[in-house]
Amino acid sequence: QVQLVESGGGLVQAGGSLRLSCVASGDILRINTMGWYRQAPGKQRELVATITPSGFTRYGDSVKGRFTISRDNAKNTVNLQMASPKPEDTAVYYCKGEYYNGMGFWGKGTLVTVSS
């Protein structure tokens, strides 16, 4: 099992910046991809960004060019740097870790609110 704890959420003005962090603990040696997903009220959970141990990244279309995912394998952390956030980025952001066999684990989420 893997435990994921997110931090860094809060209120940010549109055009500002915010950094989310996620720390993994537990059976972490089998973790492959780590990433961030988000869910806005009344909407489905969607991909924000993922990153592999080697640093290969994938981004959702709505955040490309604005958000940057990074990973520190030694510290078992994954970060999301949010630049120029928009009100439509308001959501609960969830960290996800995925084993090589596809089994996934979720954090409890952190709320990000972007004011206009």
C-alpha positions in Angstrom: 0.0 0.0 0.0 1.0 3.6 -0.6 -0.1 6.6 1.3 -0.1 10.0 -0.5 -0.4 13.3 1.2 -1.0 16.5 -0.7 -0.2 20.0 0.5 -0.1 23.5 -0.9 -3.7 24.2 -1.8 -5.5 27.3 -1.0 -6.7 30.6 -2.5 -4.8 32.2 -5.3 -5.6 35.1 -7.6 -5.9 34.6 -11.3 -2.5 35.2 -12.9 -0.6 34.3 -9.8 1.2 31.1 -8.9 0.8 28.2 -6.6 2.8 25.1 -5.9 1.3 21.8 -4.9 3.3 19.0 -3.3 2.6 15.3 -2.7 4.7 13.0 -0.5 4.5 9.2 -0.9 5.1 6.8 1.9 4.7 3.0 2.4 5.4 0.5 -0.3 6.9 3.1 -2.7 9.5 1.0 -4.5 6.9 -0.3 -6.9 5.6 3.1 -7.9 5.9 3.9 -11.5 3.9 6.9 -12.7 2.9 9.7 -10.3 0.6 12.5 -11.2 -2.1 15.1 -10.5 -5.8 14.9 -11.3 -8.5 17.4 -10.4 -12.2 17.4 -10.0 -14.3 20.6 -10.1 -17.9 20.7 -8.6 -20.3 18.9 -10.9 -17.5 17.6 -13.2 -15.6 14.4 -13.7 -12.1 13.9 -12.4 -9.6 14.8 -15.1 -6.0 14.5 -15.8 -3.7 17.4 -15.0 -0.3 15.9 -15.4 1.7 12.8 -14.9 5.4 12.0 -14.7 7.4 8.7 -14.9 10.5 7.9 -12.8 12.6 8.9 -15.8 10.9 12.2 -16.1 8.6 11.6 -19.1 5.6 14.0 -18.6 2.1 14.2 -19.9 -0.3 17.1 -19.5 -4.0 17.7 -19.9 -4.8 20.1 -22.7 -6.2 22.7 -20.5 -3.0 23.2 -18.5 -0.3 22.7 -21.1 2.1 25.6 -21.1 0.9 26.9 -17.7 1.5 24.0 -15.2 4.7 22.1 -14.7 5.0 18.7 -13.0 8.3 17.6 -11.4 9.4 14.7 -9.3 12.1 14.0 -6.8 12.6 10.3 -6.6 14.9 10.5 -3.7 12.3 12.4 -1.6 9.4 10.4 -2.9 7.6 13.7 -3.9 5.8 15.0 -6.9 5.1 18.7 -7.3 2.8 20.8 -9.5 3.8 24.3 -10.2 0.8 26.3 -11.3 1.5 29.4 -13.3 -1.1 31.9 -14.5 -4.0 30.0 -12.9 -7.5 30.8 -14.1 -10.8 30.6 -12.2 -11.6 27.5 -14.2 -8.7 25.8 -12.6 -10.6 25.8 -9.3 -11.0 22.2 -8.2 -9.9 19.7 -5.7 -6.5 18.4 -6.8 -5.6 14.8 -6.2 -2.2 13.1 -6.2 -2.1 9.6 -7.7 0.6 7.0 -7.6 0.5 4.0 -9.8 2.4 0.7 -9.5 4.0 -0.9 -12.6 1.1 -3.4 -12.6 -1.4 -0.6 -13.0 -2.7 -0.6 -9.4 -3.4 3.0 -8.3 -3.5 4.9 -5.1 -5.0 8.3 -4.4 -4.4 11.0 -1.9 -7.3 12.8 -0.1 -7.0 15.9 -2.2 -6.3 19.6 -1.7 -8.6 22.4 -2.7 -7.4 25.1 -5.0 -9.5 28.1 -5.5 -8.6 30.7 -8.1 -10.3 34.1 -7.7 -10.8 36.4 -10.6 
